[in-house]
Amino acid sequence: MAHPKRKISKTRRDKRRTHYKAVKPTLAQDPTTGETHLFHRAHWHEGKLYYRGQIVIDAVEEVEA
């Protein structure tokens, strides 16, 4: 296992870690339902799965059939 030859200072360590940031997710609003959801993700609204404003899966029809 490798051993460092010198101790890494707190300043150098912290400079390396400056790029680790928490980012808030990008949210989008569906044009047909007005529902807020994660960008580029399908979302459920009233028993239907929507993606880009179109119905992908209608769970209501599948239950009745």
C-alpha positions as YAML, in Angstrom:
chain: A
units: angstrom
residues:
- id: 1
  name: MET
  ca: [0.00, 0.00, 0.00]
- id: 2
  name: ALA
  ca: [1.33, 3.44, -0.89]
- id: 3
  name: HIS
  ca: [2.40, 5.85, 1.83]
- id: 4
  name: PRO
  ca: [2.62, 9.56, 1.24]
- id: 5
  name: LYS
  ca: [6.12, 10.96, 1.67]
- id: 6
  name: ARG
  ca: [4.80, 14.19, 3.20]
- id: 7
  name: LYS
  ca: [1.65, 15.10, 5.12]
- id: 8
  name: ILE
  ca: [-0.91, 16.85, 2.92]
- id: 9
  name: SER
  ca: [-1.81, 20.15, 4.51]
- id: 10
  name: LYS
  ca: [-5.38, 21.07, 5.40]
- id: 11
  name: THR
  ca: [-5.30, 23.90, 2.86]
- id: 12
  name: ARG
  ca: [-4.24, 21.64, 0.01]
- id: 13
  name: ARG
  ca: [-6.82, 19.02, 1.00]
- id: 14
  name: ASP
  ca: [-9.59, 21.62, 1.17]
- id: 15
  name: LYS
  ca: [-8.62, 23.12, -2.20]
- id: 16
  name: ARG
  ca: [-9.06, 19.68, -3.75]
- id: 17
  name: ARG
  ca: [-12.48, 19.25, -2.13]
- id: 18
  name: THR
  ca: [-13.90, 22.59, -3.33]
- id: 19
  name: HIS
  ca: [-15.40, 20.89, -6.36]
- id: 20
  name: TYR
  ca: [-17.59, 18.53, -4.29]
- id: 21
  name: LYS
  ca: [-20.83, 20.47, -4.16]
- id: 22
  name: ALA
  ca: [-24.43, 19.56, -3.68]
- id: 23
  name: VAL
  ca: [-26.50, 20.64, -6.66]
- id: 24
  name: LYS
  ca: [-30.23, 21.08, -6.63]
- id: 25
  name: PRO
  ca: [-32.07, 19.02, -9.23]
- id: 26
  name: THR
  ca: [-33.37, 20.66, -12.39]
- id: 27
  name: LEU
  ca: [-37.15, 20.76, -12.29]
- id: 28
  name: ALA
  ca: [-39.50, 21.02, -15.23]
- id: 29
  name: GLN
  ca: [-43.22, 21.69, -15.53]
- id: 30
  name: ASP
  ca: [-45.37, 19.42, -17.68]
- id: 31
  name: PRO
  ca: [-47.17, 21.45, -20.36]
- id: 32
  name: THR
  ca: [-50.43, 19.47, -20.21]
- id: 33
  name: THR
  ca: [-50.84, 18.79, -16.48]
- id: 34
  name: GLY
  ca: [-48.79, 21.59, -14.96]
- id: 35
  name: GLU
  ca: [-47.14, 19.01, -12.68]
- id: 36
  name: THR
  ca: [-43.59, 19.77, -11.50]
- id: 37
  name: HIS
  ca: [-41.21, 16.84, -12.03]
- id: 38
  name: LEU
  ca: [-37.54, 16.03, -12.54]
- id: 39
  name: PHE
  ca: [-36.19, 17.08, -15.92]
- id: 40
  name: HIS
  ca: [-36.03, 14.28, -18.55]
- id: 41
  name: ARG
  ca: [-38.08, 11.93, -16.34]
- id: 42
  name: ALA
  ca: [-41.57, 10.54, -16.73]
- id: 43
  name: HIS
  ca: [-44.02, 11.24, -13.91]
- id: 44
  name: TRP
  ca: [-47.37, 9.91, -12.68]
- id: 45
  name: HIS
  ca: [-50.42, 12.18, -12.54]
- id: 46
  name: GLU
  ca: [-53.91, 10.87, -11.74]
- id: 47
  name: GLY
  ca: [-53.09, 7.27, -12.70]
- id: 48
  name: LYS
  ca: [-51.34, 8.14, -15.97]
- id: 49
  name: LEU
  ca: [-47.66, 8.21, -16.79]
- id: 50
  name: TYR
  ca: [-46.68, 11.35, -18.70]
- id: 51
  name: TYR
  ca: [-43.47, 12.10, -20.59]
- id: 52
  name: ARG
  ca: [-42.99, 15.35, -22.54]
- id: 53
  name: GLY
  ca: [-46.71, 16.14, -22.30]
- id: 54
  name: GLN
  ca: [-47.91, 12.84, -23.73]
- id: 55
  name: ILE
  ca: [-49.48, 9.84, -22.00]
- id: 56
  name: VAL
  ca: [-47.12, 6.87, -22.02]
- id: 57
  name: ILE
  ca: [-49.06, 4.47, -19.76]
- id: 58
  name: ASP
  ca: [-52.68, 4.75, -18.74]
- id: 59
  name: ALA
  ca: [-53.04, 2.65, -15.57]
- id: 60
  name: VAL
  ca: [-56.80, 3.31, -15.42]
- id: 61
  name: GLU
  ca: [-57.40, 1.47, -18.72]
- id: 62
  name: GLU
  ca: [-55.23, -1.50, -17.67]
- id: 63
  name: VAL
  ca: [-57.15, -1.98, -14.40]
- id: 64
  name: GLU
  ca: [-60.53, -1.93, -16.15]
- id: 65
  name: ALA
  ca: [-59.51, -4.35, -18.92]
...
